[in-house]
Amino acid sequence: MSHQVAVFRFTLGIGQSIGPVALREIWIRACQSTDVTVGRSGRGYDDRPTYTLFAPTSLAGLPKVEQRVRELLDVRGLRASLIPMKP
Protein backbone atom coordinates (compact mmCIF):
# COMPACT_ATOMS: atom_id res chain seq x y z
CA MET A 1 0.00 0.00 0.00
CA SER A 2 1.36 3.44 -0.92
CA HIS A 3 1.28 6.50 1.30
CA GLN A 4 -2.27 7.85 1.52
CA VAL A 5 -3.65 11.33 2.16
CA ALA A 6 -7.13 12.65 2.89
CA VAL A 7 -8.67 13.57 -0.44
CA PHE A 8 -12.26 14.44 0.56
CA ARG A 9 -14.26 14.96 3.74
CA PHE A 10 -18.01 15.08 3.89
CA THR A 11 -21.10 14.92 6.01
CA LEU A 12 -24.40 13.42 4.97
CA GLY A 13 -27.87 14.84 5.27
CA ILE A 14 -29.54 14.78 8.67
CA GLY A 15 -30.61 11.25 9.57
CA GLN A 16 -28.47 9.67 6.83
CA SER A 17 -25.49 7.36 7.30
CA ILE A 18 -23.38 4.86 5.43
CA GLY A 19 -21.38 1.91 6.68
CA PRO A 20 -17.66 1.46 6.09
CA VAL A 21 -18.05 -1.41 3.61
CA ALA A 22 -20.55 0.44 1.41
CA LEU A 23 -18.51 3.66 1.59
CA ARG A 24 -15.31 1.85 0.65
CA GLU A 25 -17.10 0.25 -2.32
CA ILE A 26 -18.16 3.70 -3.53
CA TRP A 27 -14.66 5.06 -3.03
CA ILE A 28 -13.05 2.13 -4.87
CA ARG A 29 -15.38 2.66 -7.83
CA ALA A 30 -14.79 6.41 -7.85
CA CYS A 31 -10.99 6.08 -7.69
CA GLN A 32 -10.90 2.99 -9.89
CA SER A 33 -8.37 1.58 -7.42
CA THR A 34 -8.48 -0.69 -4.37
CA ASP A 35 -5.62 1.21 -2.72
CA VAL A 36 -8.02 3.41 -0.72
CA THR A 37 -9.18 3.83 2.86
CA VAL A 38 -12.27 5.38 4.45
CA GLY A 39 -12.78 6.77 7.92
CA ARG A 40 -15.44 8.22 10.16
CA SER A 41 -14.88 10.66 12.97
CA GLY A 42 -17.12 11.69 15.84
CA ARG A 43 -20.17 13.79 15.56
CA GLY A 44 -19.70 17.49 14.90
CA TYR A 45 -21.62 20.51 16.10
CA ASP A 46 -24.73 19.46 14.17
CA ASP A 47 -24.59 15.87 15.52
CA ARG A 48 -23.53 14.38 12.18
CA PRO A 49 -20.39 12.26 11.69
CA THR A 50 -17.66 13.38 9.31
CA TYR A 51 -16.47 10.84 6.75
CA THR A 52 -12.98 11.01 5.23
CA LEU A 53 -11.82 9.40 1.99
CA PHE A 54 -8.11 8.58 1.69
CA ALA A 55 -6.18 7.68 -1.46
CA PRO A 56 -2.57 7.44 -2.62
CA THR A 57 -0.77 10.71 -3.24
CA SER A 58 -0.46 9.59 -6.86
CA LEU A 59 -4.25 9.62 -7.46
CA ALA A 60 -4.88 11.51 -10.69
CA GLY A 61 -7.97 13.06 -12.22
CA LEU A 62 -9.50 14.43 -9.03
CA PRO A 63 -12.32 16.34 -10.77
CA LYS A 64 -13.53 13.09 -12.39
CA VAL A 65 -13.10 11.18 -9.12
CA GLU A 66 -15.14 13.83 -7.30
CA GLN A 67 -17.85 13.66 -9.95
CA ARG A 68 -18.04 9.86 -9.61
CA VAL A 69 -18.23 10.06 -5.79
CA ARG A 70 -21.08 12.55 -5.99
CA GLU A 71 -22.95 10.42 -8.55
CA LEU A 72 -22.47 7.19 -6.57
CA LEU A 73 -23.70 8.79 -3.35
CA ASP A 74 -26.64 10.29 -5.21
CA VAL A 75 -27.62 6.88 -6.64
CA ARG A 76 -27.93 5.66 -3.04
CA GLY A 77 -30.11 8.64 -2.17
CA LEU A 78 -27.44 10.21 0.03
CA ARG A 79 -27.00 13.98 0.14
CA ALA A 80 -23.38 14.84 0.81
CA SER A 81 -21.55 18.07 1.55
CA LEU A 82 -18.26 17.02 -0.08
CA ILE A 83 -15.13 19.08 0.72
CA PRO A 84 -11.94 18.56 -1.32
CA MET A 85 -8.82 18.50 0.87
CA LYS A 86 -5.55 20.13 -0.14
CA PRO A 87 -2.82 17.52 -0.68
C-alpha positions as CSV (number, residue, x, y, z in Angstrom):
1,M,0.0,0.0,0.0
2,S,1.4,3.4,-0.9
3,H,1.3,6.5,1.3
4,Q,-2.3,7.9,1.5
5,V,-3.7,11.3,2.2
6,A,-7.1,12.6,2.9
7,V,-8.7,13.6,-0.4
8,F,-12.3,14.4,0.6
9,R,-14.3,15.0,3.7
10,F,-18.0,15.1,3.9
11,T,-21.1,14.9,6.0
12,L,-24.4,13.4,5.0
13,G,-27.9,14.8,5.3
14,I,-29.5,14.8,8.7
15,G,-30.6,11.3,9.6
16,Q,-28.5,9.7,6.8
17,S,-25.5,7.4,7.3
18,I,-23.4,4.9,5.4
19,G,-21.4,1.9,6.7
20,P,-17.7,1.5,6.1
21,V,-18.0,-1.4,3.6
22,A,-20.5,0.4,1.4
23,L,-18.5,3.7,1.6
24,R,-15.3,1.8,0.6
25,E,-17.1,0.2,-2.3
26,I,-18.2,3.7,-3.5
27,W,-14.7,5.1,-3.0
28,I,-13.0,2.1,-4.9
29,R,-15.4,2.7,-7.8
30,A,-14.8,6.4,-7.9
31,C,-11.0,6.1,-7.7
32,Q,-10.9,3.0,-9.9
33,S,-8.4,1.6,-7.4
34,T,-8.5,-0.7,-4.4
35,D,-5.6,1.2,-2.7
36,V,-8.0,3.4,-0.7
37,T,-9.2,3.8,2.9
38,V,-12.3,5.4,4.5
39,G,-12.8,6.8,7.9
40,R,-15.4,8.2,10.2
41,S,-14.9,10.7,13.0
42,G,-17.1,11.7,15.8
43,R,-20.2,13.8,15.6
44,G,-19.7,17.5,14.9
45,Y,-21.6,20.5,16.1
46,D,-24.7,19.5,14.2
47,D,-24.6,15.9,15.5
48,R,-23.5,14.4,12.2
49,P,-20.4,12.3,11.7
50,T,-17.7,13.4,9.3
51,Y,-16.5,10.8,6.8
52,T,-13.0,11.0,5.2
53,L,-11.8,9.4,2.0
54,F,-8.1,8.6,1.7
55,A,-6.2,7.7,-1.5
56,P,-2.6,7.4,-2.6
57,T,-0.8,10.7,-3.2
58,S,-0.5,9.6,-6.9
59,L,-4.3,9.6,-7.5
60,A,-4.9,11.5,-10.7
61,G,-8.0,13.1,-12.2
62,L,-9.5,14.4,-9.0
63,P,-12.3,16.3,-10.8
64,K,-13.5,13.1,-12.4
65,V,-13.1,11.2,-9.1
66,E,-15.1,13.8,-7.3
67,Q,-17.9,13.7,-9.9
68,R,-18.0,9.9,-9.6
69,V,-18.2,10.1,-5.8
70,R,-21.1,12.5,-6.0
71,E,-22.9,10.4,-8.5
72,L,-22.5,7.2,-6.6
73,L,-23.7,8.8,-3.3
74,D,-26.6,10.3,-5.2
75,V,-27.6,6.9,-6.6
76,R,-27.9,5.7,-3.0
77,G,-30.1,8.6,-2.2
78,L,-27.4,10.2,0.0
79,R,-27.0,14.0,0.1
80,A,-23.4,14.8,0.8
81,S,-21.6,18.1,1.5
82,L,-18.3,17.0,-0.1
83,I,-15.1,19.1,0.7
84,P,-11.9,18.6,-1.3
85,M,-8.8,18.5,0.9
86,K,-5.6,20.1,-0.1
87,P,-2.8,17.5,-0.7
